[in-house]
Amino acid sequence: MQPPPAVPPVEAQAQRQADGAQDRQAHAQADGPADGQADGQTDGHAGANGARYVVTDIGGKHYRMESDDDYLDHIRGTFEPHMVELFDTLLAPSDTVLDIGANIGCTSILFGSRARRVVSFEPSPTTYRLLEKNVRAADLHNVSLNNVGLGKEAGRFELTFSANNRSGGFVSNRISASAGHQVEAIEIACGDDFLDQAGIDEVDFIKIDVEGFERDVIEGLRKTLAVFEPTVTLELNHWCLNVLQRTSVPDFFDFLRGVFPCLYAVDLDDIRNLHDADDAYHVMFSHVVGGFKYPNIVGAFDPRRLAAFGARFGRQIVARQVAGRQAG
């Protein structure tokens, strides 16, 4: 079988967005405008300094979201209903959440409406300013924002992104792609050190969306994971893993299996147990050859935390013993 052609990161992101567009359109046609929202009110409006904004539904409430890129087209009308549904099976009202890779704030706002406390991280200085505006406009007082990334080692790095797609920004520590892109200097802190210094003494849920930098983030949170055993969601993107971080999907799965006793890949209406060899092969083939299927992974330490998640997909959640840990 011929391997798929290489796709630049911006186009890969656009492909993922296009794949979800039909699903969002179907939701909109089936449900109609939420809460009496009139047709046309979510069209882009001009904001300050070349930014635009839309009013979009995030988890059942309408929020004003500002940005200066094409991501607004992706969230127009309703923000990723399947991701909202997934998060709702994993979150509890008493949770403390880490939103790592907060972008312009859609997930931080969703988590702020669902959980007790949210600590958000966005390393891009320009994207962070948009994040601040959007969270302020949402009038959420349980969301704290940090203009820093989290990783294994503290230091000064570069973040690369296309001007029309901030959400595809990646830490360019292993590859340079400045032509046609914007490059910003960013600060990255060791996750465990940052949380210790900030006095964050409880973590229940972590969302990681960092374009291939997921392993570095997890390795920087080893102590946090061991002490608090939070549920973790992260993106699976073989382009970002292979090209931006020079690792393969099988190697990435091996790493994750050594961390999480419960480990599942998530597609729109299916989950697969990545501790099961047949399920893992199915996910790898479907993701790499089948067009970025199973784009999300859920890892956990206590299967009881995944009861609603398993019920949503009609699966009983099982835990595999990981070296140095007792399975739940």
N, C-alpha and C positions, 0 to 999 in steps of 0.2 A: 504493500500500500504506500502511495506517495505521501510523504510528510506534508502537513499544511504549510503554506508559505509563511515566512516571517512577517509579523505584523508589528509596526511601530507601536509604542505604548499608547499613544493618543488614539490611534485607530482601533487598538484592542479595546480600550475603554468605550469608544463609540460603538463597537460591535456589541459589547455587553449592554450598553444603554438601548441599542436598537432591539436586542433580543427581548428586553423587558417592556418595550413600548407597546407591543401588541397586547400584552397582559394588562398593562395599566389602562389602555384604551377600552378593553373589554370590561374592566371594573367600572370605568366611568360610564359606559353605555348601560351597564346593568343597574348601577346604583343611582345614576343621575347626580346633579350637583349636591354636595353634602351641606346640611344645615341651611338650606335655602339659598346657597351661593348662586348668584345669577350667572348665566352663561356669559363668558367674555371677561369676567372680573379677574381672572387669573392671567390675562395677557400681561407681557412685560411692561413695566412702567419705568420711566427715567428716574434714577437716583443721583446722588452726588458723585462728582469726579468720574463720570463715565460709567458708573455702576447702574444696573437695572434691578428691579425687584418684581417678584410675583407674590401673590397671596395664595398659599398652598395648604392643603389638608395634611397635617402631620399627626397621625394617630387619632383622628376624629375631631381635631380642633384646627382652626385656621390661623396661620402665622404669616407675617410679612418676612420674606426672605430676600436678602440683597446679595448680589454678586456682580462681577464684571465679565463673566465667561458664559459658555453655553450650558453649564450645569443647570441653569434655571430652566432650560427646555426639558431637561430630564425630570425635574421635580414639578413641572407645571401641572396644576390641578390636584394631584395627590402624590405624596412622597412614598414610594416603594411599598405598596400595601403588603406584599408577601414578607418583606423584612420586618415591617411593623408586627405582622402576625407572628413571625418567628420570635422576635424579642418579647412579645407578650406572653409566650409560653415559658420564658426563661427568667423573667423579672418578677420580683416581689416588692410591694410598697415599702418595705423596711430596708431595701438594699442600698448599699453604697456602690456606685458604678464608676469605673474608669473608662472614659471614652478616648481611646488612643488613635489619633488620626481623625480629629473632629471636623476637619474641613470648614465649611461655612456654618455648621451648627445644626443640621437637621436631626442627627441622632442625639446630640446633646439636648436639644429641645424635647425630643420624644422621651428620652430617659428622665429629664427633669419633670415631665408630667406624670411619670410612672413610679419613680423611685424617691427615696428619702434624700439622697445626696448624690451629686454627680461631680466628678473631677475630670475636666477635659484638657486634652493636650493637642496643640496644633503648632508645629515648629515654624511654618512659613510666616514671616512678619506681615506680609500683605494680606494673606488669607486670614491671619489672626485678627486683623482689624475688622474684617467682614464678620467673623465669628462673634466678636464683641458686639457689633451693631445688632446682629440678629438675635442674640441671646438677651440683650438689653430690651429690644423691641418686644420680645416674648414675655417680659416681666416675670422671669423666673429667678428666684432668689436662692435656690438650692443648687445652682450650677456655678462652680468656680472654674476659671479659665487660666490656662498656663501656656505661654508662648515658648514652648520647649517640646522637643520630641523625647521619647524614651527609647533606650537601647541597652546593649550590653556594656558599652564603655562610654564614658562622658567625653565630650569633645566638640569641636567645631567642624561641621560638615557642610556639604552643599545639597540643596534640594532642587531638582529639575522638573519643570512642568511646561506644558504647552499653554500659551496665553489664552486659548479658548477652553481649557480644561484643567482647572486647579485640582479637581478631585483625583487626577492621575499623577500628582506629584510624587516623585520617588527620591529616596536618598541615593545620591550618585557617588557612593563610596567604592563601587567596583566597575563602573562604566561611565563614560562621559558622552553626553548627547546634547551639547549646547546649541548646535545649529538649529535654528527655528524654534528654540525653546527659551524659556526664562530660567535663570539660575539665581538662587538666593542663598546667602550664607545663613546657616541655622545652628542652633545649639541643641545638643542631645545630652541628656542626663542618664546615668544608670538608674533604672526604674526603682530598684530596692532602695538605693541611697536617697533618691528624691522623696519617696514616700516616707522614709524614716525622718528626714529633715523637716518635712511638712507636717509631721505628727499625724499622719493618716493611719489609724489603728484598726481599720476594718475595711475589707474589700470583699464584696459578694459576687460581683459580675464585672467582666472586662470585655470590651469590644475593641478589636484590633483591625484596622484597615490601613495598611501602610505600604501597599504596592511591593510586596516581596520581602520587606524588612521584618516580617513577623518573627522569624527565628531569633533575631537579635533582640527584639522586644521581650520575648519569652525568656531568653537566657538572662536578661537583665532583671527579671522579676522572679527568679528562682526562690528566693526567700519568701516573697509575698505569696507565691503559689503554695509553698510548703506550709506556711503558717495559716493562711485563711482558706485555702482550697476553694477558690471562686470558680464559677462557671465562666468559660471563655468562648467568645465567638470570634472567628477570624476569616478573612477572605482567602479563597484558593484561586490563584491565577498563575497558570503555568508559564505564560510569557514573562511575567515579573520575576518568578522564581528562576527560570532558566537564563534569561538574558540579563536581568538587572542584578541578580544575586548569585548567578552561576551555580545553582543547585537544581537537582531534578525533583520531580514530584515524588518518586519512590523514596528518595533520601529524606525529603521533607516529612513524609508520612512516618518513616522510621523514627525520626526525631520526635514527632508528636506522640507516637505510641509509647515512647520512653518517658513521657511526661504525664499523660492523661489516661487514667483507667477507663474512662468512658470517652469514646471518640467517634463522632458521626459526621459524615458528609451530608449536606443538605441540598436538595434540588426543590423545585416548586412544590411537588406533591410526593416526594420520596426522600427517605433517609437511608443511609447505608453505614453499617458498622465497620469502621476502618481497622478494627482488630481482627476482622474476619478476612482471610486471604481472598476469597472469591468476591466479596463485596468491595474490597480495596481495588482489585483489578478492574471491576466494573466501573468504579468511579474514575480511575485513571484513564481508561479507554474513553469513557463518555466525556470526560473533561478535555482531554488533549485532542482526540480525534473527532468527538461529537459536538464540538463548538462550545466550550466553556460551561458544560453542564456541571452540576454540583459545585456552585461557586462559593459556598460557605461551609465552614467546619465548626462544629460545637464540641468543645472538650470540657470534661467535668471530672470531679473526684468522687462525688456522692451521687449515685443514681437516683436518689430520692429527689434531688433538685431538678431532675429531668422528667419527672412524672407527667407534667402537662405537655411537655415537648413530645414524649413518646406517645401519649394519648392522641395528640394532634395528628400523628402519622400512623396510628394504629400499630405501634411497635412497643414491645416490652424492652426497656433499657437494661443492658447488662454491663457489668464492669469487669475488666480484665486486670489481674494483678500486675502491677508495675514494680520493677526492682526497687527495693527500698521503701515500698508502700504496701499497705494492706488494702485490698479491694473492698469497696463498699458493699 
